[in-house]
Amino acid sequence: MKITFSIIKADVGGWPGHVKVHPDLEKIAYKQLIGAQRSKILKDFHVTHCGDDLELIMTHTNGVDSKEVHELAWNTFLEATEKARDLGLYGAGQDILSDAFSGNVRGMGPGVAEMEFTERKAEPVIAFMMDKTEPGAFNYPIYKIFADPFNTAGLIIDPSIHDGFVFDVWDIKEHKNVKLKTPEEMYDLLALIGAKSRFVIKHVYPKKSSKLPSDEAAAVISTEKLYQIAGEYVGKDDPVAAVRAQSGLPAVGEVLEGFSHGHLVSGWMRGSHNGPLMPVSVEQAQCTRFDGPPRVTALGFQMHNGKLTEPVDLFDDPAFDYVRKQSQQITEYMRVHGPFEPHRLPMADMEYTTLPKVMKKLGKRFTNVK
């Protein structure tokens, strides 16, 4: 049976500021989604948050970009926005960038990661959710998980994944994509995804030599860029990803190992700074220090006939204490730079922040150097 695993998220109001999702908003989402489950639109669901983003994790048999499922998510976000306004929450409706639903939520503000696949006998799926960063923040860990043998031992010793994977890379500036095979095109892949503000990994697929269907994704990442939709900075993209594991794919432990280093990502305060991505539990997913540092959470599910087990909060583990400490040390180091690069993003990446307004204000005062 083919099942669609969908993560749809939106920032509809923060509590306080950009720190966290108010529990009343999660209650609204739960009520909407349990109604959809009873009416057979959904097979199962889980409502959670990462920082100030409301996260809807859903399973169903309607396929990717289902009008029914996307409209359900859209209406949920609209109702949560109204509650956020009633509560006076900050940035109520921040990710709701259109007035009318048009078939799916892509290009309307919310972030989406969906994949349809044939459910295996045992189907572990991990939902990753980030706050205060951009889609390219997934490039480094997804590469490590599916292409780096120093991270994923199975690439060397497991015949079922030894041949590698296919990466679907999107150019989010030119709106094009290219598929690259690893390990044979590894250097070409790295040449692109190292420029994480432009080239982002959208999907990872098994190769045709795999026992798994080569057209069914092993991983999918949301790639929505809010500034491209709104035309100006309204908040960070806060991407999400779904990653399948085991039995012809990297093991759960190999997937999580991709987040064992607090690598630098763009976002953080006012979407304008570089900082470490810190893996945390859902309970710790509240961005406080300088509106950060950027966070990532991971919920692990076993799925059977589209039904989800209760999630395991995978980063709620002392094994990740070291990387959290490392991230705090990197935070200290980066913050000392204040408004100077490389803590603040380079000018090319500041184009859609509030900095252009400063440049416009000072524009007439610039004179030619003689």
C-alpha positions, 0 to 999 in steps of 0.5 A: 500500500502506498502511503503519503507522509506529509509535514506542513508547518507555518509560523502563525504567532509566537509566544512571546516574540519568536520563542515558542508556539502557544499551547492553544494553537496546538489544541486547535490543530489537534481538533482539526486533524482528529476531525479529518482522521474521523472523516477518513481524510487522514490515516494518522497525525501528530501535532507538535512545534519547533520554536514558533512554528506549528508543525502538522505531521500527517499520513494519508493515501491522497498523494503528494499535493493533495487538495484535501490535505493541503486545504485542511492544513491551510484552514488549520493555520487560518483558525490558529492565526485567529486565535493568535490574534485574539491572544495578541501573539507576536507576528500572528499569521506571519507565514500566511501570505495569501488570502485565498486557498488555490489547490495547495499551500505551496507558494502561500507561505507554509513549508511543505515536505511530502513523500509517497512510498510503498510501505515496507514491512517495518517503516521507520520515518523521522520528522526533522523540524528546524527553527530560525534558519533556511532550507539549505541548513539541511544540505550538510546533514543530508549529504553526510547521511546519504553520501559520507562513509565517515558518517554512514558505515552502511555505505561501506559494509551494507550491500543494500546501500553500497551503490549510493544514492541519487540527490535531487538538487534545486536551484531556488534562484533559477527554479531549476533542478538537477539529479546527481549520483553518489559516489560517482558525482560527489564532487559535482554535488558538493560544488553545488550544495556548498552554496546553501543559500542557492542550491538545496537538496530537495529529494534523495532517491535510491538508485535503480540497483537498489531493492527499493523503488528508485522513484520513491524518495528516501528523504524530502526537504521543504524548499519554500523561501519566504522572501521570494514569496513575499518580496521582502523579509518577513521571517526565516523559512524554518525548513522541515524534512522527512527521512526514511531509515533502515532496510535498504536505507541508512540506519536510524543511528546513521541518520541522527549522526548527520546532526552530530556537529553544530554546523553553521547555518544562516538565519538566527536573529532577524534572519541576518546572522550565521550560527550553529544548528543545535539539535534539541528535544521538543521541550528545548525547542524554544529560541531564546538567546539572540532569538536562537541559536537555530534549533533542530528537533527529530521525532521518530515514528514506526509506521504500519498501514499508515498508522503512527506509533507515539513518537520518540524524541530522538534528540532528547538524549545525553549522547547529544550533550556534547554537540549542544555544548559545542553549539553554545561555544560557537554561539559565544564565539560568533556573538562577539562579532556583533554586526560584523561579518561573518556573524552577520550575513554577507551583503548579497544575502542581506538583500531581502532583510531590512538593510536595504532600507538603511542603504536607501536612507543614506543613498543621497549622502554617498558621494564619489571618491575623488 
